[in-house]
């Protein structure tokens, strides 16, 4: 069987790497204005003000766009794309967490003269992303790996999560600057890093997994395991850089092989009520991993070996220790108390979540999903 890893974005990695952004962006925009899309929480910070001042000093036309909502949606993408078209932008910069990066990726597609202006035109592969304005992505969290992947996640007008994907969604350059993550609170650092860990694990062990992705996925597993506890203890730049690199490797891995059951349940939880994706994913992974390793596979054995564990049976204990070291509180928001387990199971079975369920190495029945749903909702 032929396996494939698509092109990996060019990467600038290192302390203060973002200082090179104004010069690099100016060259890639080729004289056209630039639209910077960033999280609302970043807009008033020295990070953004310093960048805008640097662009101004170079007399480079730059406009900052802050999405109205925290989570990416078809409406927020359309608004950003309208701003890009009005500016006649020649380059999109995404700065922030996975939400800002996904909005930037879809904006670059929808604002392209040959692109469809409505992001829903691309939902669930209706139309593959094949054209895009140039874009540079700079994550300020180390988790989603959006800067390395061709998938964009956003909410449809009815509020449900949907996806669009294609090679054109990838940036021409990803900038990983650990200084940009240094003020991330410990709980968010942990949630994001565990999201990257699960990305890597699922990409390396699901039905789509192949040997070509293992160097990326296994490297991400080792980096998170080694550097997350140290980051939370000492907050050193070199450890945060390692977590950024882990998220990037994991993004390459899921771009090639997708995710699986833990992400199916994580997205299902988000379909019921608001919850941080990294937290939901970590809780879903802990709830399902003992069931998964009951049926060992060569890929599960390889993942365990990458973490210097004797076999798959040791993975659940290892994960529990890592989550304890990261200070993960096993609790969902109170909003989930109003939902019956059947509601979560039914959400997990929805068509938009089906690819993750189908990719899982062990087939999960509706009864299995109901059992997992009981376990998770008991945490609310």
Rosetta blueprint (number, residue, H / E / L):
1 X L
2 X L
3 X L
4 X L
5 X L
6 X L
7 X L
8 X L
9 X L
10 X E
11 X E
12 X E
13 X E
14 X L
15 X L
16 X L
17 X H
18 X H
19 X H
20 X H
21 X H
22 X H
23 X H
24 X H
25 X H
26 X H
27 X H
28 X H
29 X H
30 X L
31 X L
32 X L
33 X L
34 X E
35 X E
36 X E
37 X E
38 X E
39 X L
40 X H
41 X H
42 X H
43 X H
44 X L
45 X L
46 X H
47 X H
48 X H
49 X H
50 X H
51 X H
52 X H
53 X H
54 X H
55 X H
56 X H
57 X H
58 X L
59 X L
60 X L
61 X L
62 X E
63 X E
64 X E
65 X E
66 X E
67 X L
68 X L
69 X L
70 X L
71 X L
72 X L
73 X E
74 X H
75 X H
76 X H
77 X H
78 X H
79 X H
80 X H
81 X H
82 X H
83 X H
84 X H
85 X H
86 X H
87 X H
88 X L
89 X L
90 X L
91 X E
92 X E
93 X E
94 X E
95 X E
96 X E
97 X L
98 X H
99 X H
100 X H
101 X H
102 X H
103 X H
104 X H
105 X H
106 X H
107 X H
108 X H
109 X H
110 X H
111 X L
112 X L
113 X L
114 X L
115 X L
116 X L
117 X L
118 X L
119 X H
120 X H
121 X H
122 X H
123 X H
124 X H
125 X H
126 X L
127 X L
128 X L
129 X L
130 X L
131 X L
132 X L
133 X L
134 X E
135 X E
136 X E
137 X E
138 X E
139 X E
140 X L
141 X L
142 X L
143 X L
144 X L
145 X L
146 X H
147 X H
148 X H
149 X L
150 X L
151 X E
152 X E
153 X E
154 X E
155 X E
156 X L
157 X L
158 X L
159 X L
160 X L
161 X E
162 X E
163 X E
164 X E
165 X E
166 X L
167 X H
168 X H
169 X H
170 X L
171 X L
172 X L
173 X E
174 X E
175 X E
176 X E
177 X L
178 X H
179 X H
180 X H
181 X H
182 X L
183 X L
184 X L
185 X L
186 X H
187 X H
188 X H
189 X H
190 X H
191 X H
192 X H
193 X H
194 X H
195 X H
196 X H
197 X H
198 X H
199 X H
200 X H
201 X H
202 X H
203 X H
204 X H
205 X H
206 X L
207 X L
208 X L
209 X L
210 X L
211 X H
212 X H
213 X H
214 X H
215 X H
216 X H
217 X H
218 X H
219 X H
220 X H
221 X H
222 X H
223 X H
224 X H
225 X H
226 X H
227 X H
228 X H
229 X H
230 X H
231 X H
232 X H
233 X H
234 X H
235 X L
236 X L
237 X H
238 X H
239 X H
240 X H
241 X H
242 X H
243 X H
244 X H
245 X H
246 X H
247 X H
248 X H
249 X H
250 X H
251 X H
252 X H
253 X H
254 X H
255 X H
256 X H
257 X H
258 X L
259 X L
260 X L
261 X H
262 X H
263 X H
264 X H
265 X H
266 X H
267 X H
268 X H
269 X H
270 X H
271 X H
272 X H
273 X L
274 X L
275 X L
276 X L
277 X H
278 X H
279 X H
280 X H
281 X H
282 X H
283 X H
284 X H
285 X H
286 X H
287 X H
288 X H
289 X H
290 X H
291 X H
292 X H
293 X L
294 X L
295 X L
296 X L
297 X L
298 X H
299 X H
300 X H
301 X H
302 X H
303 X H
304 X H
305 X H
306 X H
307 X L
308 X L
309 X L
310 X L
311 X L
312 X H
313 X H
314 X H
315 X H
316 X H
317 X H
318 X H
319 X H
320 X H
321 X H
322 X H
323 X H
324 X H
325 X H
326 X L
327 X L
328 X L
329 X L
330 X L
331 X L
332 X L
333 X L
334 X H
335 X H
336 X H
337 X H
338 X H
339 X L
340 X L
341 X H
342 X H
343 X H
344 X H
345 X H
346 X H
347 X H
348 X H
349 X L
350 X L
351 X H
352 X H
353 X H
354 X H
355 X H
356 X H
357 X H
358 X H
359 X H
360 X L
361 X L
362 X L
363 X L
364 X L
365 X L
366 X H
367 X H
368 X H
369 X H
370 X H
371 X H
372 X H
373 X H
374 X H
375 X H
376 X H
377 X H
378 X L
379 X L
380 X L
